[in-house]
């Protein structure tokens, strides 16, 4: 629901047309904080749209309301929509339509028992507030005050505290109309205090700043007036069309009081530009035209003054607005005096004198122009009397009693605000302590979770490493078993045993060879289970293999083994079979079946960071398309490459290198480099 928000009904202004300007029909405090009357989100959204489009697209808003009412079955929702529909006629001052739809809602509420107290009081508060606005339009401030106070009670019954600041603004405007500036200031200050205590958004403070600026303007305290107008000006981007119009009008009034008519005219023109694009804002357009008319009159631009004053008079006279019509007739009287139409001025003086109520309200303005009339007609005695009456009115506005009451209100507001800010700081400090405690608990929990996660990740990594280590070991074992099956092939065993058995006749030499073969077989089985061996053990194994496998070569075979004396062969470790397999390949594929001299050289040297092993033969050359190669077609070389690959994965910097070099003459050389810092742990 939206109660009346901003009113700027100011009394005794030099441009009093703005005194009758009605506030925004839909605004009512903090919309986000209000409790909705139903759970229908479409109605909530429609209500928000009504507020935003109150002055820009009212026809579309009404059409949307009618469409929603046509499909709404809930009676509470229907009454809510009907109330909004009635309020949509308020900006265009179509008060008959407003009252017609309000009477229908009142009838539903009076004849049905289906409405909850909350719904009933909310709708009545909304209706009552809007009716107060219409009374203000008609110049009945006393009736408006009664309606606003009744609205205040409805809001207290349903605990709608977010409405109270706006109701205080309405009451301030109404008391301003009654020329009670002390009560005006009191209610504006009360509205500001409630807005601060309820932490309302800045947009809700716009009418309060406007109202305080105009109140101090009426008291001729221009320093405070400018202060509050400056606060309103800082919120200009947040203002609605209605807010901007009120601000420009009131700011123009403040410069009029100071007789700075050119600056006042600038603000009034901006006020007119604000509402001119909206055809349904005839009321606001008529008001600002009256203001512009008087400013042009004071600036001596009589033709422009007559146009604006007459246009404003025609609108308000036809609409039956007695108050603004009276004010514009006073301006017509002043215009007649300026153009030396004394008889016309006399006639207007007589007409305005008959309306005693309006004469009381606009006495100050009327008296000023009557003083001018009497001066022009030579009646200086009456001119002096009018001057005295105007001075008395101004003194009553700014007398000591009023000023003291307003000063007391200022002091109370500052005290209340100080206490409020202190309480707010205490609550904020308590909230900070609570937030800090929650942050500590949160980060403690996060730290525990992180530590648990790291421990779990460490355990998982260790298990993964153990699994990989087992897999590496299994791969090495499988490779070495394949090598064993290759080395100890049935063909090799039967050939050697057959050759030896044919010659066996009790010779010790043959017997020794058979024993060496057995020793070699046992060594092969042992090497299969070992990942690394000492260099001396590997060389002994290679020597045994050469002696057994080259017997058939006879005197045509020559073998040499050179080891750098600086190498400690007992402690330096090498991968098992890393020399034996290249030697075996050299004999089987390079020297076997070769005619003439057969040579095999094994040389172990040192370099800057490890040892270098070279195996060289003068056989038929390295032929990867026919024999074993590093791409996996030969079992022995595949075993070496797999072993080196697995071990090098654990040695990122110092790694074993294995290379086969062959030239066109048939010589083949295997080059193996093993770093001194190499590690064999898996």
Buried (B, 14 or more C-beta within 10 A) or exposed (E): BBBBBBBBBBBBBBBBBBBBBBBBBBBBBBBEBBEBBBEBEEBBEBBBBBBEBBBBBBEEBBEBBEEBBEEBEBBBBBBBBBBBBBBBBBBBBBBEBBBEBBEBBBEBBEEEEEBEEBBBBBBBBBBBBBBBBBBBBBBBBEBBBBBBBBBBEBBBBBEBBBBBBBBBBBBBBBBBBBBBBBBBBBBBBBBBBBBBBBEBBEBBBBBBBBBBBBBBBBBEBBEBBBBBBEBBBEBEEEBBBBBBBBBBBBBBBBBBBEEEBEBBBBBBBBBBEBBEEBEBBBBBBBBBBBBBBBBBBBBEBEEBBBBBBBBBBBBBBEBEBBBBBBBBBBBBBBBBBBEEBEEBBBEBBEEBEEBEEBBEBBBBBBBBBBBBBBBBBEBEEBBEBBBEBBEEBEEEBBEEEBBEBBEEBEEBBEEBBEEEEEEEEEEEEEEEEEEEEEEEEEEEEEEEEEEEEEEEEEEEEEEEEEEBEEEBEEBBEEBBBBBBEBBBEEEBEEEBEEBBEEEBEEEEEBEEBBEEBEEBBEBBEEBBEEBBBBBBBBBBBBBBBBBBBBEEBEEBBEBEEEBEEEBEBEEBBBBBBBBBBBBBBBBBBBBBEBEEEBBBBBBBEBEEEBBBBBBBBBBBBBEBEEBBBBEEEBBBBBBBBBBBEBBBEBBEEBBBEBEBEBEEEBBBBBBBBBBEEBEEEB
